């Protein structure tokens, strides 16, 4: 065998490689992709037959590898780029994926409008399944080729940025994360399944253009989980934040990480306080006390209500100690509450689970003409009852906050660009802003044009001519 390998096989493999190198260089110019592939197939078959008839079996793998290297691997890109290769058609199949995604979005919108939850499968789960389906093709059939990754990304961006029943994909993904991570959500699922789900969520977030909207909704829901002790697992909370940080940078998750750290410190301080009380019984205040210290910049802001109440009254119900019947306008003047907040208060005690007040008008709405009367017949078997306020629909406020943050981000982006470029035309500055800001959201060209004047008036930038801007 040693003489066979050294004196014959090495030279045979070298000459075979040179032979097929010459052949393939001619075929790639003259033949179409299908013709080339048929010739390649024929060559591989003939070489396999030659080994079985004339050579030692150990030469088969080596000879076929040499042949494949010369006729296939060396011309992979040229073959894929040929007009009749079929590669372009496969890449354009992103239109099929996008169409499939749009059907899924329409089905979700119809189900939301009809309040049909019979399918039991959310839009997010369907999107995960669709992504997994085509990612198998990209990885298994196309060797993780970047061209196909790009096509898949562009297809998902088409339908991942569509709204469903008035809710954006960013909001839906934040809500899906909330349902997954809070107590009573998916506690029966294993750690591996939850981690895989969070991976899929982060992947879909990369396809949405309004990532800052997702961050704001997620931060709001995270604050509820942490403050009301509804988070099922702190490790999972930190896991998704680490994935988001790895994908979008530290600035994207800095506030959310600060919130989780705040609650960890609260638990630690509470433990130390309890140990101190146990070791010093004389210092025991005699009541259960928990202090939550939060960092202002990390947490979402909440609207505070200023109440103008008589000393003997501290809440709306105490007004009925003075009179059994109050009108909507009188309650409003006594409490000095905004209309939305007053409606929530009255709704919770007049037509919710516990009807502590009787409302003259029928229906589950509160109007300015309503009158309320204390329900003297109200009783309950429980010694202590919980009367929750209806949830606040703060979607509009959050979208406004995101818009405000975007204006600041555009201003900062323009200043950074001008510090680096020194001099740009008006149009060049707009294009640079669009390119840089598109990593976080899809900037509006009109908004950028409006914001250009602000840094100029504040002397951050200087306009020399109507079409040219200097950085200061």
N, C-alpha and C positions, 0 to 999 in steps of 0.2 A: 504493500500500500504506500509505503514511503516513496518508492520510485515512481509510482503512478501519480502521486500528488505533486512531487517536486519536478519530475521530468516531463509530465504531460498535462496534468490538470491545470496548473497555474497558467501555462502558455495558452491552453485551449480557452480558458475563461477570459484571458486578456484579448485574444483575437476575436472571440465572440462579441465582446463589448465594443470593440472597434468596428466590427461588421455592422452591428445594429445601430451604432451611432451614425454611420454613413447613411444607412437605409432610412432611419427616422428623420434625419435632417432633410431628406428629399420628400418624404411622405408629408411632413408637416406643412410644406409649402404647396404641394400639388393637390392633396386630398382634403375632402371635407372631414369633419369630425367623425361621423358614422363610418366612413370608408377607412379612416385611420384606425379606428377601434377594431374593425373587422380584421385588418391586416395584423394588428397587434395580437389579437386573439389567435389567429392562425400561426403566428410565429411562436407563441408560447406553447401551443399544442404540438408543433413540429419538434421543438426542443425537448419536450417531455417524451415524445416517441423515440427520439434519438438516444436519450439516456436509457430507456428501457431496452433498446436493441443493441447498443454499442458500448455504453459506459457503465461505470460502477454506480450503484444507486445513491451513494453519498454525494455524487456530483449534481443530483437533480435540484436540490434547494439552492445551491450556489449558482448554477447556470440560469435558473429561472429568475433569481434575484438580479443577476447582471443584466438579463434581458429587460426586465421590468424597469430597472433604473434608466436604461438608455432610451426605451421607447415610450414610457409613461411618465415617470417622475420628472425626467429632464424637461418635458414639454407640458407639464400640468397646466400652467397658466395660459399658454397659447391655445391649448385644446378647449379650455373653459371659455376663452374669449372669442372663439370661432362663432360665427353667426348661427350655424345650425347645431351647436353643441347641446342646446336645450337648457343650458345653465341660466341664460337670461330669462327664459320662461319660468324657471323655478323661482328665481329672485322676484319676478313680478307677481308670483303667487301671493305676495304680501297683500294684494288686493282681495284675494279670496279670504285670507285671515282677517283682514279688516272688515270685510262684509259679514263674516261669521260673527265677529265681535259686535258689529252694529245690530245684528239680529238679536243677540243676547241682551244688549242694552234696551232694545225696543220691548222685548219680552219682560224685562225687569220693570220698565216704565208702565206697561200695561197692567202688570200684577200689582204695582203700587197704587195705580189709579183705581183699580177694582178691589183693592185691599184683599188680594188673593194670596194667601201664604200656604196653600195646600202643597206646593212643590217641595217645600222643606229645604231647598238648596238656594243659598243666597247668590246674588250676582257676583260677589267676590269669589266664592268657591268655584263658580263656573269659569270665572276669569283665570283662576289658578289652574283648573283642569285644562283649559285651552292653551295656556302657556306651557304647561308640562307636555302636552301632546306634541306641540311643534318644536319644543326644545329638544325632545328625543330625536327628531329628524335632523335638527341642526348639528347635534353632537354625534349621533350615531351614523348618519348617512353622509354628512358633509365635514366631518373631522373638525368641528368647532371653527369652521372658516369664518373669518371676520365679515365677509360680504353677506353671508346668510344671517349672521347675528344682527347686522345693520338692517337688513330687510325685515327681520322679525320685530326689531325695535320700532321701526317706522310704522309697521302695521298696527302694533299695540297702541302707539301714540294716537292713532286716528280715533279709536273708540274709547280709550281710557280718559280722554279729555271731554267726553260728552256727559251731560247732566242726566240724572234719572229722577223724574218727578220733582224737579226743582233743587235736588241735592247734587253737588259736584262729586266726582270720584274721590277727590281729596277728603271730603267730609265722610263719605261712605267708608273709606279705608280706615279713617280715624275711629269711626264708630265700630267697625269690625274688630279693630285692635282692642277697643274698650271691652267689647263683649267677650273677647278671648281671654283677656288678662284679669277681669274683675271676678270676684267671688260669685259662684253660681253660674259662671259662663261655661268654661270647658274644663272643669276640675277633674273630670273623669278621664280626660285624655292624658296620655303619657308625655313625659318631658320631651322625648324625641319628636312626637307629633306636633307639639306646641312650637318647638324650635323650628321645625320644617315649615310650619304655617307662618311664623314670623319672618322667615327667610323669603317666603313668597310675597308677603306684604311689602317688604322693603324693595323687592324686585319690581313690583307694580308701581311703587312710588316713583321709581326712576323714570317711568314712562309718562307721568303726569307733568304738565307744564307749571301748574301752580303749587309747587312744593311748599311754599311759605304758607299757603292756606292749610295744607295738611298739618304743618307744624303747629299752627295756631289752634286748630281744632283738637289735635292730639294733646297739646299742653293743657287745654281746658279740661278735657276728660281725664287726663292724668291727675290733675289737681283734685278732682272729685274722688278718684280712687284712693289717693293718698290721705286726704283730709278726713274722709269718712270711713277709713279703714276697710275699703272694699277691694283692695288689691289682693289677688289670690297668692301671688308668689313674687317676692322682691327680686329674686334672681332672674325671673323672666322679664321684669321691668327693666333691669339693668342690661339684660341681653339684647333686647330690641334697640335700646338706646346706643349700645356699642355698635350694632349693625348699621344703624342710621348714621352714626358718627363716622364709621369707616367709609360709608358710601358718599356722604354729603359734606363731611368736614365737621370740625369741632364747634364752629359757630352755630351750626344748625341745631345742635343738641345741648348747648351750654346751659340754657335756662332749665331745660328738663332734667339734666343731670344735677343741677343745683337743687331742684325741688326734691329729688330722691335723697340727696345728701342731707337736706334740711330735716326730713322725716327720720332719717337714721340717727341724726344727732338728737332729735326730740326723744326718741325711744331710749337712747343712751342716757340722756339727762334725767328722764323719768325714772329709770332704773336706779341711778345714783341717788335721786331724791327719796325714793322708797326705801333704799338701804339706810339712808341717813335717818329717816323717820323711825324705822325699826330699831335702830341703835340708840335713838334718843326719844323715848316715848313722851317725854315732857314737851317736846316741840311739835307733837302731833296736833294739827289744826282741828281735828275732829271731823273733817269732811274729806271725801275723795276729790283730789284735785289733780288736774292734768294741764300743763302749760305747753302750748305749741308756739315756738318761736320760729318765724319764717323770714327769709331774706326778701325784701321788697321787690327787688329787680327780677327775681326768678318767677314769681307767681302771677297769674292773670289778675287783672284789676276787677273789682266788683263795685257796682254802684251802691253808694251809701245813701240811706234815707234819713233826712232830718225830721224828727217828730216834735211837734209842738203840742204837748199833752199837759193837762192839769196834773198837779202833783199826785193826786189820788188815782190817776190812771196811767197804765203803762202799756196797754195794748188795745186793739180795736174792741174786743169783747167787753172791756171794762167800761166802755161808754154806756153800755146797757144797764149799768148800775144806777145811772142817773135817769134814764128813760128807757122804757121797753121798746120804743119804736124810733127809728132814725131813718132819714132819707139819705140817698147816695151822696147828695151835695153837702149835707150837714156833716156826714162822716169824713168826707174829703177835707172840708174846712178845718175840722178838729184835728185830724191827723197830719195834714199837710203832706200827703203822699201824691206821687205821680199817678196818672190815670191807670197805667198798666199795673203798677204795684197794688193799687187799691182794688182793682178787679181781681187780682190773684188772691188777695186776703179775703175778700167777700165770697169769692167762689169756693174757697176751701172750707168755709163754715156754713154755706147756705145750700149747696146742692151736690157736694161731694159725698164721701162715705158717711161723715157725721154731720147731720143737719142741726147745728147748734142755733142757727138763725133761720127764721122762716122768711122767704122772699115772696112778695105779693104776686109778681108775674110768674107765669110758668115758663119752662124752658131752661136750658143749661147755658145761659148767657147772663151777663150783668150789664145793665144799661144805666144811664144817668138819671132815668126817671124812676128807678126802682126804690122801694121802701123795704126796710128790714125790721123784723120784730123778733125778740128773744123767744126761743122755743122752750116754753116752760115744761113741755111734755118730754123733753129729751132725757133719755136714760141709756145706760150701757152696763153690761155685766162686768166689764173690766174696771179695775180701780184706777188704772191710768191708761189713757188713750193717746194716740199720736195723730195729730191733724197736720198732714204735710201740705205745703203750698204747691200748687200746680207748677210744673217745670217752666222755666223761662226760655222763650224762644229767642236766644241771643245771637242767632245766625247773622242777622243784619248788622248787629254791632260788631261782631267779629270780622265780617267782611270789610267794614269801614276801617277797623283797626289795621287789617292787612293792607288796605289801600294807603293808609297813612304811613305805615312802615315802608311801603314801596317807594313813596315819594322821597323819604330820607335816604333809602338805598340808592335811588337814581342820582340824587345830589352828590352822595359820597363817591359813586362810581364816576361821575363826570369830573370831579376834582382829582381823583386818582389818575384818570386817563390824561388830563391836561398836565398834571405834574410830570408824567412820563413822556408825553408827546410834545409838550411846550406850545406848539401851534397847530391848529386844525381848522378846517373849514366847518361850517355849520353841519353839513351833511355827513362829513367824516366822523364828527363827534357823535351824531345820532347812531350811525352804523356801529361804532365801537361800543356804545352803551348797549345796543340791542344784543351784540355778540356776547358781551360779558354778563349781562343780567339774565340771559336766556338759560343759564345754568340753574337759576332758582325759580324763575317764572318767565312767562312770555310777555315782555314789556310792550306797552302801547306806544307807538311812535308819537301820537299826539300828546301823550302825557310827558314824554321826554322833551318835546318841543316847548311845552309850557314850563317845565322845570329849568330849562336853560337860563331863563331870565333871572331866576332866584339867586344862583351863585354869583351872577354878574352884579346884581344890586347889592349883594353882601361883600363885594370886592374879592371873592375867591377867584373869579375869572374876569377877563377884560375883553370887551368886544371892540376890535379896531375898525373893522368895516362890517357892513350888514351880513357879510358871508364868511367872515374869518374871526376866530376867537383865539385869544392868547391866554395861556395859563399864568397865574400870578406867582 
